[in-house]
Amino acid sequence: MSPLKVAVIGLGNMGRHHVRHWRAMPGTTLVAVCDVNAPLALEFATEAGCAAFTDVATLLAQAAPEIVSIIAPTSLHFSLAEMCLQSGAHVFIEKPIAATVLEADALIHLAREENRLIGVGHIERFNPAFTVLNAQILAGAIGVPVSVEARRASPMPHQIRDANVLVDLAVHDIDLCNAVMQAVPTAVSGKGTRSVLSDRDDAAHLFLTYPKGSASINVNWLSPVRVRELLVTGSTGWAKADLLAQSVIVIVSDQGPVSVDVPPGDALGLELASFLAAVQTGTDPVVTGQAARDVLAVALSDAIEH
């Protein structure tokens, strides 16, 4: 199988890591990078030995990539992904899939028409701690999941200017809760607050109802330290994953806590390799466009007070 040609659009903090992983990924060749900052694009292209572009249309016409990673502001996700899909490329979009549910639906429809895949960067699905936690749940270690509690906090990310804390942070945990419960919420409620920012929510608390359980999600940009925790209560036990420390603890009935080994792994590298495998085999990505669209619908739900 010939190596697939890959391009990366957006060379910010996350884009840099996409470039690094695609350069080293067996079965691919990084053919182009693109950024509105021309010197930055040239710098990356020179180091990677590929072409540099500042215009996406030109990149698609000249480099003809088969896979494109889009790491751009949320407001640009739809227009960039639309261009890439129409050019014949499979598209990997960093979360969220788009700025609105209507945009997400349009991309899903277009990908189906073009017979191309959309993968969305809900990277915590590939966090080794979540992989181990979910494996324990699927193996029945704590019985049937009944409730999930998620806590995620970080200092204010000043580079995020076009998304609130729900779209930037909570989408991770909505996705994880959906994965654990193997369903989408039947009801959503919650409260977003503007504690420091005046134009968008910087803290939020969500409550999700599932067909066979519930989930509570707390997120904020107000913490001096980063927190990423997921607690799952099952019918016969309890499990907790610290997604930062990459540790998992399981408690069953009246037994004491048991630490479960978590193998080391780079979540982004695992995520991109998984998307590549989906493209090569024609199978669905782990996080499909539809799954990401369902997450976005919760984050943007009118049932959340602001």
Secondary structure as GFF3:
##gff-version 3
##sequence-region A 1 306
A	DSSP	beta_strand	4	9	.	.	.	ID=ss1
A	DSSP	alpha_helix	13	24	.	.	.	ID=ss2
A	DSSP	beta_strand	28	34	.	.	.	ID=ss3
A	DSSP	alpha_helix	38	48	.	.	.	ID=ss4
A	DSSP	beta_strand	51	53	.	.	.	ID=ss5
A	DSSP	alpha_helix	56	63	.	.	.	ID=ss6
A	DSSP	beta_strand	67	70	.	.	.	ID=ss7
A	DSSP	three_ten_helix	74	76	.	.	.	ID=ss8
A	DSSP	alpha_helix	77	86	.	.	.	ID=ss9
A	DSSP	beta_strand	90	94	.	.	.	ID=ss10
A	DSSP	alpha_helix	101	114	.	.	.	ID=ss11
A	DSSP	beta_strand	118	121	.	.	.	ID=ss12
A	DSSP	three_ten_helix	123	126	.	.	.	ID=ss13
A	DSSP	alpha_helix	128	138	.	.	.	ID=ss14
A	DSSP	beta_strand	145	153	.	.	.	ID=ss15
A	DSSP	alpha_helix	165	165	.	.	.	ID=ss16
A	DSSP	pi_helix	166	170	.	.	.	ID=ss17
A	DSSP	alpha_helix	171	181	.	.	.	ID=ss18
A	DSSP	beta_strand	187	193	.	.	.	ID=ss19
A	DSSP	beta_strand	203	210	.	.	.	ID=ss20
A	DSSP	beta_strand	213	220	.	.	.	ID=ss21
A	DSSP	beta_strand	227	234	.	.	.	ID=ss22
A	DSSP	beta_strand	237	242	.	.	.	ID=ss23
A	DSSP	beta_strand	247	252	.	.	.	ID=ss24
A	DSSP	beta_strand	258	260	.	.	.	ID=ss25
A	DSSP	alpha_helix	267	281	.	.	.	ID=ss26
A	DSSP	alpha_helix	289	299	.	.	.	ID=ss27
A	DSSP	beta_strand	304	305	.	.	.	ID=ss28
###
